[in-house]
Amino acid sequence: ASLADGFVDLVGGVYYFEEDNKTDFGDIFSLNLGPGPFAAPDGFPLVLADRTIKNTAKAWAGYLQADVNVTDQLTLTAGIRYTDDTKDYTVNPPVQTAFPIFAPPVVGRITLIEEGTYTLDEDDWTPMFNLAFDWTDDLMVYATYSEGFKSGGVQQRNAGPIGEAPTYAPEYVDSYEAGFKFSDAGGTFILNGAAFFSDYTDIQLETLAPEGIAPQLENAGEAEIYGFELETRWAPTNSLFFEAALGYMDAEITEADPDAAVAGGPEDGDTLAFTPEWNYALSAIYIWDMQDWGTLTPRVDYNWRDDVFFTADNDPGNSQDSFGIWNASVQWTSPSDRYAVSAHWLNIADEDYILYSEIAGSSGTGNDILGRPDEWYVTAEVRF
């Protein structure tokens, strides 16, 4: 809606989400009790954490945003959002731990989570303010402040005190950003930049206790993230394009929760997981106009990422060194733009890298999820 002859533009909306699901399973594993009938590889069969769990989540939100056009160049935006989130976690029968698979129901079992319903009900108001100024026809600068809220939850695998359903609380963030957007009159050169700072309270991080066998979410304390981003696109001709992006980020725990640290979480000064300090990307694109034969568009990309930790405790064994990936593609498009065929070649240099790594102290075992090797594929497209 527009008010006062366009001086104020209003937009609002509501959102509702509901989900129900059921988990009914038991983990089966075996112990090597050989030599004898229970020797490897079959071993002695056990059931770990037999469970039947029902989850219900309901959330609704409403928001209102106003753009105040102070002048032709200056716009002030203010918004507010209210979120209400309810989660029910029902355990029936109780979650039980390892026991002989052929044992009667009352023999050798330890209750991890008592039967019952655990309810989390949370709500929050989150505002947003933005100031945008069109310095010239080519340059716009802006500054933004916003608040964020992420609801808590219940652990699906017990890793807390016996008899309790482990929970984690909501996460809150205050975010600040200032930047600019530049595009020359002909659109041949674009340069965008932004600096940002985020202040987290009760940040939710995945942890794995030294004696644990399953990762869990914990409120790990307070954290700060700051950095900047630059991206540009340059077209020296109508057919040739170059793109580049550069990012810097410093993300660390400023005040660790002692309970989370004991459970395999971070300590003061630790780096947040999956946050490379530096990253950049380069691309070159050429559009070859073949007239009645359509267009052919080859493209080459290079993406580089600094080293990262995969776990909150900054374990060097759960990390990946810096690496870069080359990709290439070529696309043919018909003169009518209705048909297209593309060929892609990913990870051309066959770079070895890890997407995620985890070492469980209780078992001394590790788990690596590897990045895909070099691969190629072809796609065809018809547009209607």
DAVEN-V584983 format. One record per residue. N is the residue number from 1. RES is the residue in three letters. SS is DSSP state (A for helix, B for strand, O for the rest). NEAR is the number of other ideal C-beta (glycine too) atoms within 8 Angstrom. Layout:
BEGIN
N_RES_SS_NEAR + N_RES_SS_NEAR
END
This chain:
BEGIN
1_ALA_O_5 + 2_SER_B_7 + 3_LEU_B_7 + 4_ALA_O_5 + 5_ASP_O_4 + 6_GLY_O_7 + 7_PHE_O_7 + 8_VAL_B_11 + 9_ASP_B_10 + 10_LEU_B_11 + 11_VAL_B_7 + 12_GLY_B_8 + 13_GLY_B_6 + 14_VAL_B_8 + 15_TYR_B_8 + 16_TYR_B_6 + 17_PHE_B_8 + 18_GLU_B_8 + 19_GLU_B_7 + 20_ASP_B_7 + 21_ASN_B_6 + 22_LYS_B_8 + 23_THR_B_10 + 24_ASP_B_6 + 25_PHE_B_5 + 26_GLY_B_8 + 27_ASP_B_7 + 28_ILE_B_9 + 29_PHE_B_7 + 30_SER_B_10 + 31_LEU_B_8 + 32_ASN_O_9 + 33_LEU_O_8 + 34_GLY_O_8 + 35_PRO_O_3 + 36_GLY_O_6 + 37_PRO_O_3 + 38_PHE_O_11 + 39_ALA_O_10 + 40_ALA_O_6 + 41_PRO_O_3 + 42_ASP_O_7 + 43_GLY_O_12 + 44_PHE_B_9 + 45_PRO_B_11 + 46_LEU_B_12 + 47_VAL_B_11 + 48_LEU_B_10 + 49_ALA_B_13 + 50_ASP_B_8 + 51_ARG_B_12 + 52_THR_B_9 + 53_ILE_B_12 + 54_LYS_B_12 + 55_ASN_B_14 + 56_THR_B_10 + 57_ALA_B_11 + 58_LYS_B_9 + 59_ALA_B_13 + 60_TRP_B_10 + 61_ALA_B_10 + 62_GLY_B_10 + 63_TYR_B_11 + 64_LEU_B_9 + 65_GLN_B_12 + 66_ALA_B_10 + 67_ASP_B_10 + 68_VAL_B_10 + 69_ASN_B_11 + 70_VAL_O_6 + 71_THR_O_5 + 72_ASP_O_5 + 73_GLN_O_6 + 74_LEU_B_11 + 75_THR_B_10 + 76_LEU_B_10 + 77_THR_B_13 + 78_ALA_B_11 + 79_GLY_B_11 + 80_ILE_B_11 + 81_ARG_B_11 + 82_TYR_B_11 + 83_THR_B_12 + 84_ASP_B_10 + 85_ASP_B_12 + 86_THR_B_11 + 87_LYS_B_14 + 88_ASP_B_11 + 89_TYR_B_13 + 90_THR_B_11 + 91_VAL_B_16 + 92_ASN_O_8 + 93_PRO_O_6 + 94_PRO_O_10 + 95_VAL_B_12 + 96_GLN_B_12 + 97_THR_O_10 + 98_ALA_O_7 + 99_PHE_B_13 + 100_PRO_B_9 + 101_ILE_O_8 + 102_PHE_O_4 + 103_ALA_O_9 + 104_PRO_O_4 + 105_PRO_O_5 + 106_VAL_O_4 + 107_VAL_O_8 + 108_GLY_O_5 + 109_ARG_O_10 + 110_ILE_O_8 + 111_THR_B_11 + 112_LEU_B_11 + 113_ILE_B_11 + 114_GLU_O_8 + 115_GLU_O_6 + 116_GLY_B_7 + 117_THR_B_7 + 118_TYR_B_11 + 119_THR_B_8 + 120_LEU_B_13 + 121_ASP_B_8 + 122_GLU_B_10 + 123_ASP_B_7 + 124_ASP_B_9 + 125_TRP_B_6 + 126_THR_B_12 + 127_PRO_B_10 + 128_MET_B_14 + 129_PHE_B_11 + 130_ASN_B_11 + 131_LEU_B_11 + 132_ALA_B_10 + 133_PHE_B_10 + 134_ASP_B_10 + 135_TRP_O_7 + 136_THR_O_5 + 137_ASP_O_4 + 138_ASP_O_7 + 139_LEU_B_9 + 140_MET_B_10 + 141_VAL_B_10 + 142_TYR_B_12 + 143_ALA_B_9 + 144_THR_B_12 + 145_TYR_B_10 + 146_SER_B_10 + 147_GLU_B_11 + 148_GLY_B_9 + 149_PHE_B_11 + 150_LYS_B_7 + 151_SER_O_11 + 152_GLY_O_11 + 153_GLY_B_9 + 154_VAL_B_11 + 155_GLN_O_13 + 156_GLN_O_5 + 157_ARG_O_7 + 158_ASN_O_10 + 159_ALA_O_10 + 160_GLY_O_8 + 161_PRO_O_5 + 162_ILE_O_6 + 163_GLY_B_7 + 164_GLU_O_8 + 165_ALA_O_11 + 166_PRO_O_11 + 167_THR_B_10 + 168_TYR_B_10 + 169_ALA_O_7 + 170_PRO_O_10 + 171_GLU_B_13 + 172_TYR_B_12 + 173_VAL_B_11 + 174_ASP_B_10 + 175_SER_B_13 + 176_TYR_B_10 + 177_GLU_B_10 + 178_ALA_B_9 + 179_GLY_B_10 + 180_PHE_B_10 + 181_LYS_B_8 + 182_PHE_B_11 + 183_SER_B_7 + 184_ASP_O_9 + 185_ALA_O_5 + 186_GLY_O_4 + 187_GLY_O_8 + 188_THR_O_7 + 189_PHE_B_11 + 190_ILE_B_10 + 191_LEU_B_8 + 192_ASN_B_11 + 193_GLY_B_10 + 194_ALA_B_10 + 195_ALA_B_10 + 196_PHE_B_12 + 197_PHE_B_10 + 198_SER_B_11 + 199_ASP_B_9 + 200_TYR_B_12 + 201_THR_B_8 + 202_ASP_O_11 + 203_ILE_O_13 + 204_GLN_B_11 + 205_LEU_B_13 + 206_GLU_B_10 + 207_THR_B_16 + 208_LEU_O_13 + 209_ALA_O_11 + 210_PRO_O_6 + 211_GLU_O_5 + 212_GLY_O_14 + 213_ILE_O_5 + 214_ALA_O_7 + 215_PRO_O_7 + 216_GLN_B_15 + 217_LEU_B_9 + 218_GLU_B_15 + 219_ASN_B_12 + 220_ALA_O_15 + 221_GLY_B_14 + 222_GLU_B_11 + 223_ALA_B_12 + 224_GLU_B_11 + 225_ILE_B_13 + 226_TYR_B_9 + 227_GLY_B_11 + 228_PHE_B_9 + 229_GLU_B_11 + 230_LEU_B_10 + 231_GLU_B_11 + 232_THR_B_11 + 233_ARG_B_9 + 234_TRP_B_10 + 235_ALA_O_11 + 236_PRO_O_6 + 237_THR_O_5 + 238_ASN_O_3 + 239_SER_O_7 + 240_LEU_B_10 + 241_PHE_B_11 + 242_PHE_B_12 + 243_GLU_B_13 + 244_ALA_B_10 + 245_ALA_B_10 + 246_LEU_B_10 + 247_GLY_B_11 + 248_TYR_B_9 + 249_MET_B_10 + 250_ASP_B_8 + 251_ALA_B_10 + 252_GLU_B_10 + 253_ILE_B_15 + 254_THR_B_8 + 255_GLU_B_7 + 256_ALA_B_13 + 257_ASP_O_11 + 258_PRO_A_6 + 259_ASP_A_7 + 260_ALA_A_16 + 261_ALA_A_11 + 262_VAL_A_8 + 263_ALA_O_12 + 264_GLY_O_12 + 265_GLY_O_15 + 266_PRO_O_15 + 267_GLU_O_8 + 268_ASP_O_8 + 269_GLY_O_5 + 270_ASP_O_12 + 271_THR_B_8 + 272_LEU_O_14 + 273_ALA_O_11 + 274_PHE_O_6 + 275_THR_O_10 + 276_PRO_O_10 + 277_GLU_O_8 + 278_TRP_B_8 + 279_ASN_B_10 + 280_TYR_B_10 + 281_ALA_B_11 + 282_LEU_B_9 + 283_SER_B_12 + 284_ALA_B_10 + 285_ILE_B_11 + 286_TYR_B_10 + 287_ILE_B_10 + 288_TRP_B_9 + 289_ASP_B_6 + 290_MET_O_8 + 291_GLN_A_5 + 292_ASP_A_5 + 293_TRP_A_5 + 294_GLY_O_9 + 295_THR_B_9 + 296_LEU_B_10 + 297_THR_B_12 + 298_PRO_B_10 + 299_ARG_B_12 + 300_VAL_B_9 + 301_ASP_B_10 + 302_TYR_B_11 + 303_ASN_B_10 + 304_TRP_B_11 + 305_ARG_B_9 + 306_ASP_O_9 + 307_ASP_O_8 + 308_VAL_B_11 + 309_PHE_B_11 + 310_PHE_O_12 + 311_THR_O_14 + 312_ALA_O_16 + 313_ASP_O_12 + 314_ASN_O_10 + 315_ASP_O_9 + 316_PRO_O_5 + 317_GLY_O_7 + 318_ASN_O_10 + 319_SER_B_12 + 320_GLN_B_9 + 321_ASP_O_5 + 322_SER_O_8 + 323_PHE_B_9 + 324_GLY_B_9 + 325_ILE_B_12 + 326_TRP_B_10 + 327_ASN_B_13 + 328_ALA_B_11 + 329_SER_B_10 + 330_VAL_B_10 + 331_GLN_B_11 + 332_TRP_B_11 + 333_THR_B_9 + 334_SER_O_9 + 335_PRO_O_7 + 336_SER_O_5 + 337_ASP_O_6 + 338_ARG_O_6 + 339_TYR_B_10 + 340_ALA_B_10 + 341_VAL_B_10 + 342_SER_B_12 + 343_ALA_B_10 + 344_HIS_B_11 + 345_TRP_B_10 + 346_LEU_B_10 + 347_ASN_O_13 + 348_ILE_O_9 + 349_ALA_O_7 + 350_ASP_O_7 + 351_GLU_O_9 + 352_ASP_O_5 + 353_TYR_O_9 + 354_ILE_B_10 + 355_LEU_B_6 + 356_TYR_B_8 + 357_SER_B_14 + 358_GLU_B_11 + 359_ILE_B_11 + 360_ALA_B_12 + 361_GLY_O_11 + 362_SER_O_8 + 363_SER_O_6 + 364_GLY_O_6 + 365_THR_B_6 + 366_GLY_B_8 + 367_ASN_B_9 + 368_ASP_B_7 + 369_ILE_B_7 + 370_LEU_B_8 + 371_GLY_O_9 + 372_ARG_O_6 + 373_PRO_O_6 + 374_ASP_O_9 + 375_GLU_B_8 + 376_TRP_B_8 + 377_TYR_B_6 + 378_VAL_B_8 + 379_THR_B_7 + 380_ALA_B_8 + 381_GLU_B_8 + 382_VAL_B_6 + 383_ARG_O_7 + 384_PHE_O_2
END
